[in-house]
Amino acid sequence: MERQPAPDDGPADAPHVPPPQCVSLLRLLDAAANRAREGLRVVEDYVRFVLDDRHLTGQMKQLRHDLAAALAQLPVDHRLAARETRADVGTGLATAAEQQRPGVTALLTANFLRLQEGLRSLEEAGKLHHPRMAAAVEQLRYRAYTLQRAVQITATGLGRLQHARLYVLIDGRSSLEEFEALARPLIAAGVHAIQLRDKRLGDRSLLERARRLRAWTAGSQTLLVVNDRADLAALARADGVHVGQEELSVKDARAIVGPEALVGVSTHSMQQARQAVLDGASYIGVGPVFPSGTKQFADLPGVELLRAVAAEIRLPAFAIGGITRDNLPQVLSAGFGRIAVGGAIAGADDPGARARELLAVLKRDESSLHGRALDPTV
């Protein structure tokens, strides 16, 4: 008579493992499960209590629950019966590096690796004991890779954009002289980033202005970002590129500008903001907040979107769209202390003076800084 699998034996297509090897295999699976869950818990606690990111905390929590569901296919009593910690030859082995965590990046990297290595062991050994569980764990491993990128880019972005409060969007003007007359005073005023955005100029003229702007911002606190054109951003050695929902993806922009450049994304809804985080954006623009004279939108998410993003996402985020000295208090009260401004500065009689006014207001309201910086040594 053909042997029928017992309820806890796993699926019928699972390879039959003799009892002695089965116990050893369960011991391996138990250790891998513990390793993965421990690494996951450390990262989740960091995201929850240090990064204070509701969105990523939810992603980590869901991953933890899905891992528990996959592990439920391995009966706990079987795992515990096979567990033998006191006789484990590996418990007494350690290296000096395991006792040191020089900073946040090291902490996150070590525990994400612990999670991913545990998942890989579960997946491979699970193929011998419970193929369906192994297949589920494989998908969890891929999700862990995506979350590692999102968490670490968020932490890095908070450090790199720690002091970035005022982000100014300018066009290339009709001549180099006019362009210099606009850009130089903004750099002297101490704006934290300038985005070159111009849909009228040809590629050569736009690249020339980007290179001039790179030379003027060199050695200053002003970052240079090029709108949309990742190719020109790379050629000008800009600090980053900014893309919209209809332009290049974060993946494609990153392939052009490289791993160290900033890649910003415009977002107009909560879903787009969440997706940008998972896509690996370095920062996001959120809006439009108010009607703008430089760009028209069919929908106006307004201040409510700012509140929602501030409550959920820690990735550096800049409020954008029709922001002026008069309505800035509404932005600050929504929990945003980073703003991106175009016409309110570029169209002023004295752009440098207008930039200094906005910087002074932002500096007085440090408490509203969305996405406060992290100390990498914490």
N, C-alpha and C positions, 0 to 999 in steps of 0.2 A: 504494500500500500504506500502511495506517495506521501511523504511527510508534509503535513500542513503546518504553516508557521503559527507559532503561538502569538497571542496579542502583542507581546512586547518584543517580538523577534525582528520587527521592521518589515519592509515591503517584501513581497514574494520574490522580487527580482534581485534582492540583496544577496551577495555571495555568502555561502555558508562558511562560517569561521569556527574551527574547532574550539571547544570550551576553554582550554588554557590560553590560546591566542585571543579569544574573545574577551577574556578578563583583562589581558594586557592592552588590547585595543581600547576597551572602555576606559582603562586608566589613562591612556593617551588622550582620548576624547574629553575626559573629565578635566585633565590639566589644561588642555587647549581652551576649553570653555571658560574655565576660571581666569585664564590669562586674558582672553578677549573681554570678558565682563569687567575685569579689574581695570584694564586700560581704558575701556569705554567710560567707566564711572569717573576716573580721574579727569578725562577730557570734558565730560559733561559738567562736572563740578566747576571746572575752570570757566567754561563758557557761561555757566549760570551765575557764579558768584564773583568772578573777576572781570570777565568780559561783559557780563550783565546784558546779554543779548537774548531777548525772548525768542526771536525767530530761530536762531541756531540752537538754542536750548531745546526748543520743540523738535527740531530735526534730530538731535542727539537722543532725546528721550524716545522718539519713535523708533530709532535704530535699536535702542536697548530693548524695547518691548518686542520688536520683530525678532531679535536674537533670542529672547526668552521663548518666543513661540516656536522657533526652529529647534531649540534645545529641548523643548517639551516632548519631542519625538524620541529622546533618549530618557528612559525612565530614571528618575532621580535615585530610586533605591538601587538600581543596577550600577549607576555611577558611584554611589557611595560605597557599595560593596567592593567595587574594584579599586577604590582610592586607597593609597598606601603612602602617605606623606612621610612617615618616619623612616621608611626604607628607601626613599627617593634618593638616588645617588647625586641628583643635581642640587639638592637643597643647601649643601655646604659649599657650592661653587659660586664665587662672586668675583667681580672685577672692580677696580677703583672707580671706573667711569660710572658704574651703576649707583654709586653713592653720591654723585655730584650732579647738580642741575644748575648750570651757570646763569640761566635766564629763562624767560618765558618760551622762547623758541625751542630750547632744549627740552623743557618740560613737555610741551605739546608734541614735539617730534618723537620723543621716547615713548610716550603713551599711545600715540597713534600707531607707531610701529608695533607696539605690544598688542594692540587691538587687531591690526591687520595680520600679524604673524599668527595670532591665535585663531583667527578666522580661516587662514590658509590651512593650518593643521587640522582644524575641524572639517574643512572641505575635503581634503585629501584622504584622511582616515575615515571620514564618513562615507566615502565611496565604497568602502569594504563592509560597512555595517548598516548604513541607512542612506541610500542614494538620494532619496527625496530631500532629506535634511541637507545633504551636501550641496544639492542644487540651490536650495534656499540660502545657504550660507555664502555661496559664491556671489549672489546678488548683493548680499549685505556687505561683502568685501568691497565691491565696486562703489557702493554708496559711501563707505568709509573713506575711500580715496577722494571722492568729491568733497566730503565734509572737511577733510584735513586741509584741502586747498582753501575752502571758504573761511575756516576758522583762522588759519595762519595768515591769510591775506588781510583779514579784518584786523588782526592784532598788529601786523606790520603797517597797515595803512594808518591806524590810530597813532602809531609812533611817528611815521614819516610826515603826516599832515597835522601833527600836534598843534602847531601854531597857525595853521591856515584858517583864516576867518573870512577874508575878503578876496573873492575871485572875480576878476573883471574880464568881460568879453569885449573885444574890439575888432573892427574890420581893418582892411589894409589901407584905407583912405585912397584918395585919387593920386597921390604922389608920395615918394619916399620922404620928402620934407614934411608933409602933413602927418605922415605916419609917425615919424620920429617925434614931432611936436606933441603928439598924443601919448605915445608909449613912454617916453623918457620921464615925464613928470609923474606918471603912475608908479614907475619903478622907484623913483626918488621918494615918493610918498610912503612906500613900504607895502604896497598891495602884495598879497601872498601868492597870487597866481594870475597870469594873463593868458587868456585863450584867444588865439588868432582864428577868427571865423569870418570867412569871406567867400561868397558864392559867385562873385562877379569877376574877380581877377583870374587871369590865366595861370597855369601851373608855374611858369618861370617867375612871374612877378610875385606870386604867393610864396614860393620857396625863398626868393630873395628877401622878402620881408620877414619870414620865419628865421632866416639865418641872421639878419640884422638884430632881431629881437633876442636871439640866442646870445649874441655878442653883448648886448646891452644888459641882459639879466645875469650874465656870468659873474659869479662872486657875490651876487645879491641874494636876498631872501625870497625873491620873486621866481616862482616856477613858470616855465613856459609849456603851454599845452596847445596843440593844434587840433582844431575841430575837424572831425570826419576823416581827414587825409592821413592815414597811418603811414603811407609811403613818404609824404613830405615831412612828417614828424620825425621819421627815422633819418632822413637825409639831413635835416636841420639839427639833429641831435637834441631834440626837444625832450623835456622831462616826461611828456606823456601825450596821449591822444584822447579825444573825447568823441564818443559815437552816440548816435540816437537809436531809436527803436527800428528804424528802417535802414540804417547804415550797416557797416561791418559788425559781425558778432565780436564778442570779447575774445573768443578763440582765434578768429582770423586777424583781429587787430594785434593781439599779443604775438602772433607768429611773425608779424612785420616789425614791430617796435622792440621786441625782445623781452626777456624776463624782468628786467629792472625798471622798465618804464611804467608810468601810471597809465591805466586804462579806465577812463571814466565813462559812465553810461547815463543817459537821460531816462528818467522814469516818470510815468504819469499816473501810476496806480500802485496799490499795495502789492499786487501780484508781480508787477514788473520790478519793483524794488526787491522783493524776495528772490526773484529769479536772477537778478543781477548779482546778488550776493553769492548764490550757488554757481553762477557762471564764472566767478573769479574776478569781478570788477574791483578796482582799487578804491573807487569812491563812486557815489551816485549824485546826480542832480535830481531834485525833486520839485515838481511843479507842472504847469505854471501856477503860481500862487495868486497872482493878480493879472489883470489884462496887461498885455505888453505892446509897446509900440513897435518893437522890432520883429516879433514873430506872432502869428495868429494861431489859435487852437480852437477846435470845435468844442472841446470840453475844458472846464476850468476846475481842476481838483481842489484848488484853494488851500486855506489854512488847515482844513480838516485832514488832508493827506499828510501835512507836516506833523500833526499831532500823532497820527497813526504810525508813521515811520519812526518818530522819536521814541515812541513807546515800545517799539519792537526791534529795531535794527540799530546796531552799533557801528556798522561800517560808516566811515566819514561821509556825510551827506550835506549838500549845499542846496538851500532853498533858492529857487530861480523863478523869474517871471514877474515883471512889473514892480520889482521891489524898489522903494524910494526911502528917503529919510523920514517921510511922514508915516508910511505904513510899516516901517521896520519894527516898531514895537509889537505889532501883531505876530510877526515872525518869531521874535524873541520869546513871546509869551507861549508860543506853541512848542517851545523846547529846542529851537534851532538857533545856533549862534554862528552858523556858517552860511554865507550868502553869495550868490553869483549875480552880478549886476552888469547890464549892458548900457542901454541908453541913458540911464540915470547918471552915469559917470561920463561915458564917452560923448554924450550930447551936451554936457554942461559947459558953461563959458570957461571955467577953470577946472578941468578934470582932476588935476592933482589936489586942489583944495577940496573938491567934493569927495574924493577918495579918503582924505585925511579926516573929514567929518564923519564918514561912515565907520572908519577904523576906530575913532574915538568912542563912538556909541557902542560898537561891538566889544571894545576893551572894557568898558564900564559894566558890561553884562556878561562876564565870564561864566556865571552860573547857568546860562542857557546854552552853553556849548554842547551841541549834540555830538555824541561820540567822543567823550573826553579821552585824553591820551592815557596810555598805559606805560608804566615804568617797566622796561624790558628786564630789569633785575629782580622784579617782584617774584 
